[in-house]
Amino acid sequence: MQRTTVSNQLNPDSEASAKAEPRLRAAVRGLGRGLRLRAVQGDWGVVPIIVGLALVWAWFDFQDPHFLTPRNLNNLILQIAVTGTVAIGVVLVLLLGEIDLSAGSVVGLSAAILGVLVVDHHFSWWLATLVMLAAAAAIGAFQGGWSAIVGVPSFVVTLAGLLGLLGLQLHVLGSYGTLNVLDPTILSLTTTYLEPSLGWVAVGLISLLYGLNGLWQRRARRRAGLRLPSPIELWIRVVGLASALAVSVAVLNQWQGVPVAGLILVGLIAVFGFITTKTTFGRHIYAVGGNAEAARRAGIQVTRIRIAVFSLASMLAAAGGLLAVSRGSAASTQTGGGTLLLEAIAAAVIGGTSLFGGRGSVWGALIGALVIGSVSNGLDLTGQPADVKYMVEMAVLLAAVTVDAVSRRGRATAGR
């Protein structure tokens, strides 16, 4: 006994390590306990999505060694910028238990408005962008109001919007068909990359903000008298995020750096992630999506929430239109068409947002966009025809919806 005491006095680092080791084990047990609870409730969070993304990447890298090269990953980020931006708005609408089928047409019409204002009427890029966003907000408010006030299902209202806005897009473009937009500021959104040093600064800032947010949550839980997780759990999460970001930046810096379009997408997701989780408005969105009647009895202005969400979703679709014009250097009748709408909805659902409302995360849109974008990019890289591409995307979407349905059934069973 005496030898142990003397040894600890002579080697205080050993004593500190002995005290830290039980804390680390407790933190790991806490994380494991949380995962087991999610498993029992049928809610695995983003774990299946990340596993699926890893499998998709492994498969396509096996098929073509160019898939995970810095150049192709950089191109992948540019590919998902538009889809991911539109998917954020889709997530907001799905959280209400509604659907917006007009998002693709809003992208196309917004791109047409932007192109005509900049090229024909010589508007500055920022003024044209403001007009485009205002028009999209008005469209979303109209559709949300028609559904919430008149009582027409959002599926029907936005399906009508899909057709009507497509007609407006053709009318705005007129005989042009394709309108080249060569404004340098607009083009720079998808052609500019961060300097390598700035990429590392971004890693530090994002990790710092994530850690500060975790500390703020601990203070909030302490004030509410709730159980506090171990501080080591927070540090494990921070280190994990910082490591993932560091690897990403190191890989992207081997080509041209981190694309600014990717930062725009992550920034939008961070803003709306904060809105949905840290504000009263965000909590009301989840409440309305979980049970609209209960939310109304609790004093929540359900109609206003629905109108506001549809308006925000259309504005995000317009932002996607801006990025589409930047990437294609033009606004055309094809902008916003094709599979964009379906891929945005697929990204939201794959990212874990429930089709039944009240459950999901804006951050899931990023992971979902990565999954659906990786599948599309990999199939293109391996030279697969369009028919195979559509069928594979169908299978991925069906699998995601199935997981959502099974998880919902598991939570219902656990709640009995």
Disulfide bonds with the S-S distance in Angstrom:
none
